[in-house]
Amino acid sequence: MPRPPFYNPTADQLQRTASCSERIRQEILRHGGSMGFDRYMQLALHDPAVGYYHGDHAVIGKEGDFVTVPETSDHLAYCLAHACAGLIRDNPGHSILEIGAGTGQLALDMIRYLLAWEQLPRKYCIHETSETMRSAQRMRFESQAPEIIPVVEWLPEMPAELDCAIVIANEVLDALPVKCFAVDPCQLQERCVTTTGDGKLDWCLQAPCSELDTALESLMASLPEPLAGPYCSEICLVLENVLANWSGCCRQCVMFLIDYGYPCSEYYHPQRSMGTLRSYLKHQVSSNPFDFPGLQDITVDVDFSSLARAAGRQAIQVLSFGSLRNFMLANGLLDWRPSGKDPAACAAETARLKQLTLGSALGERFQVMVLGKEADYEADRFTMRDMRARL
Ligand SMILES: C[S@@+](CC[C@H](N)C(=O)[O-])C[C@H]1O[C@@H](n2cnc3c(N)ncnc32)[C@H](O)[C@@H]1O
């Protein structure tokens, strides 16, 4: 197994990645020598026994593999709390349902703001599939803000009925399993996963399965020009099921979906010929998703046009779409102040805010799509610049 010089796994970690690889290899062998990349991603990230999000290694933060926006400062929490407070003021029956809460930092900061503004939701539910993450969240709340624990309800499964909810998913869609495909000058092929003679995992090319074939046909029809090979990319086929699941527990909901990504025409731009699939290990990015299965994060950008179409098929409306920067500016950012008393920490927080807002790539790389089920709001409630026309 290749071992980049920056990474020295412990014996336990080596054991874990070996178990994860073996689990995947066995399934490949049982199924005639290959598996779709979506199945590989599901096992490598989300398998309860060997998946990345279920291990006891640090995932998010300085000691982990990557940092999310809520870990760097509470300005996203402030702006999301601002948007939620407005909805709760209109209807105090709202619950908040956060999907995939990671370390729990976003929940913690949002609840603190909502408490201070006396706009707590009926319930703050966290739907988190990883038991490890659920206990990390609880530990963070116990050590930093025990007073908020009674407000939070953890849900390994989706709740049965919330009636009226605000659903929040920050950097969760980018971890959903995707199919990978390649275009060469004359044909479209599915990039699957196989094992090599020496037992390693590697890519192999196959005729696309029928579900991918149908999806690619409609993708190609929607692009301004056909994709010319050599070109490879990825496509998420589970968006509709995921939206149905997240919105299924409520009669009415507003969803804030925040992630890195693009509208379809940029996602599948001819120049993005290597796709967006990448892995993170100790803050180093790699294009090889097979390096350390179960120990490294695997992620892709989100195709927001496809997300909007999936919402439409579920009778969910796109209420607004735009950059994170423009979402935050429409939701109180100019009133945000660093919360710490230490001047150096305040200066660092302000610097991070500038990174997100002042013409840097970061605030534009992250998008916020607001969806509404049985909920109708004007786009300017959620963004300074609505970009739905680009979807
Ligand atoms: C990249 S982390 C983002 C964490 C957090 N939202 C943040 O911004 O810091 C992804 C989180 O989503 C969880 N997750 C991934 N897929 C999920 C799903 N389908 N349902 C619920 N949680 C999921 C993971 O366990 C992890 O906690």
The ligand as a MOL file (V3000), in Angstrom:
LIG
                    3D

  0  0  0     0  0            999 V3000
M  V30 BEGIN CTAB
M  V30 COUNTS 27 29 0 0 0
M  V30 BEGIN ATOM
M  V30 1 C -18.2440 16.5760 6.0160 0
M  V30 2 S -19.0610 16.2460 7.5050 0 CHG=1
M  V30 3 C -19.9050 17.7960 7.7310 0
M  V30 4 C -20.1350 18.0610 9.1700 0
M  V30 5 C -20.8590 19.3320 9.5790 0
M  V30 6 N -22.1220 19.5020 8.8930 0
M  V30 7 C -19.9770 20.5330 9.4110 0
M  V30 8 O -20.2950 21.3740 8.5800 0
M  V30 9 O -18.9800 20.6540 10.1290 0 CHG=-1
M  V30 10 C -20.3670 15.1410 7.0200 0
M  V30 11 C -21.2200 14.6780 8.2110 0
M  V30 12 O -22.4290 14.1160 7.7000 0
M  V30 13 C -22.6390 12.8130 8.2420 0
M  V30 14 N -23.3960 12.1160 7.1770 0
M  V30 15 C -22.9390 11.7420 5.9720 0
M  V30 16 N -23.9490 11.2340 5.2180 0
M  V30 17 C -25.0630 11.3420 5.9860 0
M  V30 18 C -26.4410 11.0030 5.7700 0
M  V30 19 N -26.8460 10.4490 4.6150 0
M  V30 20 N -27.3060 11.2330 6.7530 0
M  V30 21 C -26.9180 11.8000 7.9260 0
M  V30 22 N -25.6320 12.1300 8.1890 0
M  V30 23 C -24.7210 11.8950 7.2320 0
M  V30 24 C -21.2560 12.3150 8.5720 0
M  V30 25 O -21.2710 11.3130 9.5490 0
M  V30 26 C -20.6060 13.6110 9.0800 0
M  V30 27 O -20.9470 13.8720 10.4190 0
M  V30 END ATOM
M  V30 BEGIN BOND
M  V30 1 1 1 2
M  V30 2 1 2 3
M  V30 3 1 2 10
M  V30 4 1 3 4
M  V30 5 1 4 5
M  V30 6 1 5 6
M  V30 7 1 5 7
M  V30 8 2 7 8
M  V30 9 1 7 9
M  V30 10 1 10 11
M  V30 11 1 11 12
M  V30 12 1 11 26
M  V30 13 1 12 13
M  V30 14 1 13 14
M  V30 15 1 13 24
M  V30 16 1 14 15
M  V30 17 1 14 23
M  V30 18 2 15 16
M  V30 19 1 16 17
M  V30 20 1 17 18
M  V30 21 2 17 23
M  V30 22 1 18 19
M  V30 23 2 18 20
M  V30 24 1 20 21
M  V30 25 2 21 22
M  V30 26 1 22 23
M  V30 27 1 24 25
M  V30 28 1 24 26
M  V30 29 1 26 27
M  V30 END BOND
M  V30 END CTAB
M  END
